[in-house]
Amino acid sequence: MTRRSLLLPVAAVLAVVLLAACGGVFWLVRDGDTGENDCAARVAAEEAKVRTDRRWTERDVPGIGAYPEIHWQVDYPSSACSRAPGPTDLRYQGVVRLAPADARALAATYTWTPVAGAAPEVWPALAGYVPDGVRWERGAGHGVGVVEVFLDPGRALLLFTAVDI
């Protein structure tokens, strides 16, 4: 057998292996894109959804009490669809109608500072639950960086933004 006759079958085998490898990579990339698109659609739907379930407790937002009404959302500020290992940050925001007695107790428990200038940012889907003329006061020391809380004690209305609870 000559060197030239051996080269032809080896080249043919290499060509088949190369084509199969390219096809496999293409299939993986295409499949991954579909998965990421599905994930992105699920994340967008989760972020758009306004929830009313009673997930939030005193442990999460001190002073929240036995509130009669809540509207809240979740936000994924980091890439929830990333294939990289590690935690995914979550942010939450809620507008809570407090029981009047709980609003008075909350106002008396913490030090509150009237918000001067621009009002706190309320996410667009939650803005409809905040009436005009709200006079927010910011809670000092409330949540220590994990939960930011604003209160209008006269309206018994609370706004919170929480990270990774």
N, C-alpha and C positions, 0 to 999 in steps of 0.2 A: 504494500500500500504506500502510495506516495504522499508526500506532505500536502500536495495540492488537493488530492482526493479526500484527505482528512479535514482540511480546512472548510470545505463546503458544508458537511454535516454539522460541524461545530458552529459555524456562522448561522446556520438555520436554527439550531437549538437556542443560541443566544438571542436571535431575533424573536423567537416565540416567547422566551422568558421575558424579554424586554417589553414586548407588547402586552403580555399578561400583567406585568408589574404596573405599566402605565394605566391599563384598564382598571386595576384594583385601586390605585391611587385616585383615579378619577371617580370611581364609585364611592370611595370613602369621603372625598371632598364634597361630592354632590349630596351624599347622605347627611354629612355634617351640616351643610348649609340648610337643608330642610329642617333638621333638628333645631338649629339656631333660630330659623324663621318661626317655627312653631313656638319655641321658648319666648321669643320676643313678643309674639302675639299674646301668649298667656300672661306675660309680665304686664303688657299694656292694658289688658283687660282687668288684671288685679289692681293696677294703679288707678284705673278709671272708676272702679266700683266704690260706691259710698255705702258703708256698712252701718247698721244700727244695732248690732248685737252687743250684749253687755260684757264684752271681753275685758274691759278696764275695771280695775278694782283699786281699793285704798293702797294696796301694795305697789301698784304701778304708778298711780297718781295720788299721792297723799292728800287727803281732804276731799276727794271726789264724792264720797258718801253714797247714798242710795239714790242716785240720779234717776229722774223720770224719763229723760230723753238724751240720746247721743247720736251723733253722725261723725264717722271717722273714716280715714283712708290710710293706705300704706303706699310708700314710695321706695323704690329701689335705686338709691343714688349711685351705687356702683353697678358694674355689669353683672346682673343676675344670671346671665346666660354664658358667662365665661367658662371655659373648660379648665381654667387654672384652679388648682386646689386652694382652699381657704374660705373664710367666712364671707357671707354676703351681708353688707350693711342694709338695715331697714330703718326707714324713718316713718313715723306715724304722726298724724295730726287729727285732732278731734275737737268738735264743738259740743259742749255738754250743757244741757239745761239742768241746773242743780235744784234740789229741793230748797226752798227759802231758808230753812233752818240750817242746812248744810252750807249754804252760801255765807250766812252770818258767821257760822263757826269757822269756816275757812278764812274769812276776812279778819277774824280776831286772832287766829292761830299764827299767821305769818305776817311779816312786814311787807307792805305793798307800796309801790311807788307809782304814781300816775305816769302813764306813757305820754311823754312830750314829743311833739313832732309827728313823724310818720307812725301810723298804726302798725301793729305786727302783721306780717304777711299771712294771709289766710288763703289756703289753696283754692283755686277757682271753683271746684265742685262743691266746696264747703261754704263758700262766701254767701250763698243764699240763706244759710242758717244763722247768719249774723245780722241782726237788724241794724238799720241806720241809727246813728247817734250813740253807738256803744262807747263807753268811757272805760277803756282798758286800764287796769293797774297791773304792774308786773310784780310777780312774787320774788322777793329777795331770799336766796338760800333754799328755794323750793326745788328739790330734785338734784341739786348739785351737779349740773351739767348734763344729766341724762334726760331730764324732763324740764322743759321751759313752760311756765304756766302764766296765763293772763286771766284776770278776773274782772268782771263788772258786777260788783256786789248788789247794786240796785236792780239789775235785771236777772240776777242769779244765773249768770252765763260765764262759762269757763272755756278757755281756748288752751289746748296743750299741744306741744310738739315734743315727741319723744324719739330717742335714737336707740335702736337695738334692745328693746325690752321684750 
